[in-house]
């Protein structure tokens, strides 16, 4: 929890700028710059220019608006996720220190009934079960912490109209309940849940395919890895013998590193594909809530998250806020500047 809280504090300015860009707020005009190919293009302000503008308006402390409810969301979400995962996880097949990753059963972790030590490290059935458990745990944490997420976003979007409507976490709860009822706490929940679930399944299934059919087969058949060891008297089979452990240590280390890289790559790829769900969720959380950032000219009053999705798709804004660097001004797009 402490580590997560520290990362939340450090990433708060980044999320603050990202949310304002997602809403469509552009306080600074575009400037003439060069893209990665050296061509001159008009660019919208990046992360650092945007952050300097916020500091100029509200000081350095202004970069941390909405931090309190976000810390609450992070801490509560971590606890709920952990507890639900413990309830759903059987006493076999998972290493407590692995963060939920599957490991081959050994003497420390009992085998499943009827299982054999010759089975692969992670079968498709294991991946499906583990991903299903993770999906339930994440969904439960998201459902419980979403009211804090809504308050966090609205505290940030207040910067646009210089409002103070959501000045504290407790008072924000009272304001939302008075004006919107219980449903106000769950604005934007559906696209957020769908995005999390799709991202999780895409990441895990792609990682499984890569690890199983690319890495394990490729490394397993590579020269230098196998079941034979050269000794002083020639070569002999070492399958099932003591010299097997030092022979396979390089392979295990290499496979672990490669699989961690593949998990990171597939996670990044999945997050890119599901980003529109994040954008729509955040826009619905602040839409038509009485703040300037949730009204025209930034956004109309959407009837549903599908209406928001379709309008963003028509405008070509499905990736708005996905990148905070080299933000080229698209042709034909209109933005609101102060």
Number of C-alpha atoms within 10 A of each C-alpha: 13 9 7 13 17 11 13 17 15 12 13 18 22 17 16 26 23 19 21 21 21 20 23 22 20 18 18 15 13 17 13 11 14 14 14 7 6 8 8 11 17 17 19 24 23 18 19 14 13 22 19 14 14 20 14 11 12 13 12 13 10 17 20 19 22 26 21 16 23 23 22 17 21 22 17 18 23 18 13 19 19 15 13 18 19 13 10 15 15 9 13 14 22 19 16 11 7 9 8 16 13 18 15 17 20 10 6 8 15 14 16 11 6 5 10 11 10 8 10 12 14 16 12 13 9 13 18 15 13 20 19 16 19 22 20 16 22 22 21 16 22 23 15 15 23 21 23 25 26 27 26 26 23 27 26 23 26 23 21 17 11 12 14 11 14 22 15 15 19 11 12 21 19 13 15 19 14 11 11 12 13 13 11 19 20 19 25 25 24 15 22 23 21 16 22 21 20 16 22 21 19 19 22 19 17 18 21 22 12 18 21 18 10 12 18 18 12 11 17 14 11 11 7 14 15 17 13 15 16 10 8 5 6 7 10 11 13 16 13 9 8 9 13 16 13 9 17 15 12 13 18 13 10 14 17 13 12 17 18 13 13 19 20 14 15 21 19 13 15 21 20 13 14 20 20 22 24 22 26 26 25 23 25 26 25 28 26 17 18 14 21 20 26 26 17 11 12 14 20 13 14 17 10 11 20 12 13 20 21 13 16 18 13 9 11 12 17 20 16 19 19 16 12 17 13 17 19 18 16 13 6 6 9 10 13 12 11 8
